[in-house]
């Protein structure tokens, strides 16, 4: 077998394995109902009905990784309020991992949820998805879009 044929065969096998793994992952992944957000806490999954939350106006400036400020104007709610509404006022946590539908995620500490100069908010986007906004944070990697799941630890 020539090296060209070997290379093509290896690539086809890798492509088939990748497609199989992706198919298994998507088939076994728990689906989150529309207009809800999955909140994993204490070994259980709770579903927050987003239509039951009261949205408030969000205004401020976000700093990107380059140090540039960008205005944020929209409607949304605080992450702490969402967790308290879903889990009860007496919930405790060390961290909250915010995960998007594509698997990208970011972590927020309990201290940040309560810190006065850092507003940790979920912005309601025009398409109905949610975006994590942390005012006073220069880590633009934590600006997670299309949020699907919160893991409270």
C-alpha positions in Angstrom: 0.0 0.0 0.0 1.4 3.4 -0.9 1.8 6.1 1.7 -0.9 8.2 0.0 -3.4 5.3 0.3 -2.3 4.7 4.0 -2.9 8.4 4.7 -6.3 8.4 3.2 -7.3 5.2 5.0 -6.1 6.7 8.4 -8.0 9.9 7.8 -11.2 8.0 6.9 -10.9 5.9 10.1 -10.3 9.0 12.2 -13.2 10.7 10.6 -15.5 7.7 11.3 -14.3 7.4 14.9 -14.9 11.1 15.4 -18.4 10.9 14.0 -19.2 7.9 16.2 -18.0 9.6 19.4 -19.9 12.8 18.5 -23.1 10.8 17.9 -22.8 8.9 21.2 -22.1 12.2 23.0 -25.2 13.9 21.5 -27.4 10.9 22.0 -26.6 10.5 25.7 -26.5 14.2 26.6 -29.5 15.3 28.7 -31.6 17.8 26.8 -32.7 21.0 28.6 -36.4 21.9 27.9 -36.9 25.1 26.0 -37.2 28.4 28.0 -35.5 26.7 31.0 -32.1 26.5 32.5 -30.8 23.4 34.1 -29.3 24.0 37.6 -27.3 21.1 39.1 -27.1 21.3 42.9 -26.7 18.7 45.6 -26.7 15.8 43.1 -30.1 16.9 41.6 -31.0 18.8 38.5 -33.5 21.6 38.9 -35.1 23.3 36.0 -35.5 27.1 36.2 -38.5 28.3 34.2 -37.1 31.5 32.7 -40.5 32.9 31.9 -41.3 33.1 35.6 -38.4 35.4 36.3 -38.9 39.2 36.3 -36.4 40.9 34.1 -34.7 44.1 35.1 -32.8 46.7 33.0 -29.1 46.1 32.8 -26.8 49.0 31.9 -23.0 49.2 32.3 -19.7 48.7 30.6 -17.9 45.5 30.1 -14.1 45.3 29.6 -12.8 42.9 27.0 -9.4 41.1 27.0 -7.7 44.0 25.2 -8.9 46.5 27.9 -11.5 48.1 25.7 -14.8 48.9 27.2 -18.1 48.0 25.5 -21.5 49.2 26.6 -24.1 46.7 27.8 -27.7 47.6 27.6 -30.5 45.1 27.8 -32.8 43.1 30.1 -31.8 40.3 32.4 -31.4 39.2 36.0 -28.6 38.5 38.5 -27.2 35.1 38.7 -27.6 35.1 42.5 -31.4 35.9 42.2 -31.8 33.1 39.7 -30.1 30.6 42.0 -32.1 31.8 45.0 -35.4 31.6 43.0 -34.6 28.1 41.8 -32.9 26.6 44.9 -34.3 28.7 47.7 -32.8 31.6 49.6 -30.7 29.4 51.9 -28.6 27.7 49.1 -24.9 27.7 49.7 -22.1 27.4 47.2 -18.3 27.8 46.6 -18.5 28.1 42.8 -21.0 28.2 40.0 -20.0 26.8 36.6 -21.9 28.4 33.8 -22.0 26.2 30.7 -23.1 27.0 27.2 -25.0 24.6 24.8 -21.7 24.0 23.0 -19.9 22.9 26.2 -17.9 26.1 26.7 -18.0 27.3 30.3 -16.7 29.7 32.9 -16.6 29.7 36.7 -17.9 32.3 39.1 -17.0 32.2 42.8 -19.4 32.7 45.6 -17.5 35.8 46.6 -18.1 37.3 43.2 -21.9 36.6 43.5 -21.9 38.8 46.6 -19.2 41.3 45.8 -20.6 44.9 45.5 -18.4 46.1 42.6 -18.9 43.0 40.5 -22.4 42.5 39.2 -22.7 38.9 37.9 -25.7 38.9 35.6 -27.5 36.9 32.9 -28.4 39.1 30.0 -31.4 38.0 27.9 -30.3 38.2 24.3 -32.6 39.0 21.4 -32.7 35.4 20.2 -33.9 34.3 23.7 -30.6 32.9 24.8 -28.7 34.0 27.9 -25.2 35.5 28.2 -23.1 35.8 31.3 -22.0 39.3 32.1 -19.5 40.0 34.9 -19.1 43.8 35.3 -15.7 44.8 36.5 -14.1 41.7 35.1 -11.4 41.9 32.4 -11.6 38.2 31.5 -13.6 38.2 28.4 -13.5 34.4 28.3 -16.1 34.4 31.0 -18.6 36.1 28.7 -20.4 32.8 28.0 -23.2 32.9 25.5 -26.1 30.6 24.9 -26.1 29.4 28.5 -27.8 26.0 29.1 -26.6 24.7 32.4 -25.4 26.0 35.8 -23.5 23.7 38.1 -23.5 24.8 41.8 -20.8 23.4 44.0 
